[in-house]
Structure formats: C-alpha cells, structure tokens
Amino acid sequence: MSTLHANDQKTLREAFPQLNKASVDAFNLGDSERCANFYDENATLFVQDEDVIEGRANIAVYLRHLYDTGTRMEPVRPLVIESKNELGFCAGTFRVGLPAQFDAGECADGKFITVFKRIESGDWVAIIDSFFVDTVRDGLTAGASMTERTGRGSATEQDEARSVVRGIYQRGARYYDWFASLYYVAGMRVGHWRRTAIGMLALQPGDTVVEIGCGTGLNFALLEESVGPQGRIIGVDISEAMLERAAIRVRKSAWQNVELVHGSASEFEFPDNTGGILATGVLNYEPEYDRVIMRGADALLPGRRWVVLDYREPTTWLRYLTPAFVLLGRTFGVSRRLMRRRPWESVERYLRNCQIVEMYGGFVYIVAGESE
Ligand SMILES: C[S@@+](CC[C@H](N)C(=O)[O-])C[C@H]1O[C@@H](n2cnc3c(N)ncnc32)[C@H](O)[C@@H]1O
C-alpha cells in the first residue's frame, strides 16, 4: 500500500508524494491497518499539543481515533523532498477537515515533515512523522507550555519540560547529524555559525571548556583545535542517546581529553578553572537557563567567556516568517514559545563586555560575555 517498491523504479521525488497520498487515502477509507504499514515498527509521530506517539501500533490507534471522530484529510502537497543515502525527507501541507466538536472551524491547513528510511526489501517507510494543524498555535512540548504559562514553573513542571525534551533527543539521536545537515538546504550556514561562536570563546591552548547540551559532539573538532591536546573538553547533555553518538565521535577521532557528563544543565557543577562555556541550540530548552548562565559565570576564570548560540523571533517584519522557521525545527521541539525565551539577556546580566551578532534575518544570534 503505502510502501513503494524499489522495482517500481520511481525516483524519490515521485515516491514521497505517493507514499503520503497512499497513507492519506488509507486514512480517509478508515483502513488503519494499511495506514499503520506506512510506518516503521519504531516510528515516532509528533502531533501538535499531544504527547509524542511511538511505535506503529500506537500510531495506528491514534489514526483510528482521528478517523472515528470524523476527521478527514486531503492529499498532500509536498514542499520539499530531499534524500540522502538510505534516508529521505519530505515536508508539505495538507488540508484537514475537523468535525465540529473540535471548535476549530471546518477545515484547517496543516503541515507535515516526514523522514523515510529504506528497508531491506527496498520499500520506504516513515520513521519520523509530524502532524501540525496551523489553527492550533501552541508549542509541541506540553511540559514546556505548562512551565511558560506559570512563569518559571514549579520544579515538577520544569522536570516534565526537561523530560519531554530529553525524550525528543533520545528518539532523534540516530538522525540528528543528518537532520542538522538538512538545515543547509534552508540556507542556514550552521558550520559558519559554529566557527563564529567558538571563535568568540577566545579559548587558549590548555583551557578547560564546558559545552552545555553538547549533543552528538558536532562542536568538538573546533573546540579541540582551540584547546589542543593539553586542554580539556567537558560535554554535558540530558540525553544518553545523544551522548552515545558523541562518544563514538570521540573514539573515532582518538581524542583523549573529552569527558562526557550525563545530566541536566540545571544540575551541572561547573569546575572552578573553567576557561570558556559554550551552548549552541540548547538554552531555549532549559526552563532555568538564567540560573545556568549565572552559575557558569561564577565558575569562569576572570576575563573568560560564556558564548550562547540560539534562535529567537526577529524584531523586524521577518518575524512573520516565524511559522516557517518553527516548521524547520519542529521535529526537535522548536516552538514559538521556546523562541520567546531570552538567554542573551541573562548573558548581559551576569557578564560584561557583551557582544551580540545576528544571523539568518535575526532568527539566530550569538552572544558572548566576559567574566569579571
Ligand atoms: C539542538 S541540540 C544541540 C546539540 C549541539 N549543541 C549542536 O550544536 O549540535 C540540543 C541538545 O541539548 C540537549 N539538552 C536539551 N535540554 C537540556 C538540558 N536541560 N540540559 C542538558 N542538555 C540539554 C539535548 O539533549 C540535545 O542534545
């Protein structure tokens, strides 16, 4: 059904719309079995305002529930189709007819991003799928939303928000590097931004540098160049799966001076002799980012730097493009709500001689501040 056979000799460009159309057709026929075949056993479905749904069986139950409530979908119009080796990526829009009890009008435009994997038979199956209805504008992460509504939120709400983010990266770790490279397709010069951020750290050979939310270690090579073999790199991350990827990178590169620490940024004890702290694409996720930045600033050696690279809503007319930016990052939990967090202000609060540079029309910024 929804899987397309390799011997159909279709290009990926043709295959993806067909896959999506096939799954939509099956859904509209109420055929949850066929719908479920569209997904890999371990697939993940991200649905706006709902917990992440994992596994083919759970996805089938969810789709069945939608169908039972009378929801219908129009065939997909793909926007972007890309492929790399055994993985493919497709993003597009659909029209979904919602039953009246949802109080959201009769129809809503929605968006999807789907990542496909080629299985042994040569068929393509969805491994990550998203489903977002535009008329529902709140963020993906229920925990994060709760925290924002009540200011900084209670300790339990903060832990819930962290555990939602951890879950997203636990599931996405395998595809993270591949996904990160896709951002180039959207014109993001991520490599250049990393180099700029690490340049702004002004590290010296022999320094100890802490990377908060180091993920799979995409910054490590540049940090290694800066601190050299006598230096020390401490990578902290809340997701064990991301750290496992980082460990593979460290092993393959034979770096002897990298320590990986599993835990939340909010609990990490910075070493006293810290020569620099870096966080790229992390602090918007952390409800207590202000305290993290303050504690890091206290641990820095005099004159050393805290550097944050993150995303935010521009102040110019370009902010009207925020939904498109959110779409690009939604698989990893980016939401408008998180984009409204303000880590750069904390850097300005606890550090001096701050410099800030903006990129990508103001959606991305790097801020660097120096300790007293
Ligand atoms: C967008 S990725 C960035 C990874 C890496 N810094 C990079 O630039 O490729 C965000 C990372 O932050 C981690 N993270 C999110 N919230 C965190 C927290 N509160 N404490 C520590 N790590 C966190 C996630 O697990 C994930 O690995």
The ligand as an ORCA input file, in Angstrom:
! r2SCAN-3c Opt
* xyz 0 1
  C      19.737     21.211     19.179
  S      20.672     20.032     20.057
  C      22.240     20.859     20.009
  C      23.392     19.906     20.126
  C      24.749     20.572     19.911
  N      24.969     21.654     20.848
  C      24.857     21.080     18.498
  O      25.052     22.289     18.312
  O      24.767     20.261     17.573
  C      20.171     20.317     21.730
  C      20.860     19.406     22.739
  O      20.628     19.929     24.046
  C      20.329     18.858     24.918
  N      19.542     19.439     26.021
  C      18.294     19.945     25.967
  N      17.927     20.406     27.175
  C      18.986     20.179     28.003
  C      19.221     20.427     29.370
  N      18.302     20.999     30.142
  N      20.415     20.073     29.906
  C      21.363     19.480     29.137
  N      21.182     19.211     27.821
  C      20.019     19.559     27.264
  C      19.570     17.886     24.045
  O      19.590     16.585     24.587
  C      20.340     17.996     22.735
  O      21.405     17.096     22.675
*
